[in-house]
Amino acid sequence: MIPKKYSNNLFMIMMSFGMSVIMCAVITAAGTGIHDGYVERFFKAWVFAFPVAIIAAFTMAPITRKLVDKITK
């Protein structure tokens, strides 16, 4: 079992995984269509997008938390 202190990091990694899969699937389908080679094109895009999504999540989370704290009571 993973210790509770890692729950926030694990959440961001899992959310990055799910969002990158969905976004790559949709964007690959919209850009190139769903026909021969779709899975390979999707996977090639996702391999690049997943690390970018993780970096973006860890970079944007503190900024977004501060913004949300300022605009909520």
KAZI-V953653 format. One record per helix or strand of 3 or more residues. SS is the DSSP state (~ for helix, > for strand). FROM is the first residue (numbers start at 1). TO is the last residue. If there is no record, write none. Layout:
[[SS & FROM & TO] [SS & FROM & TO]]
This chain:
[[~ & 4 & 32] [~ & 38 & 71]]
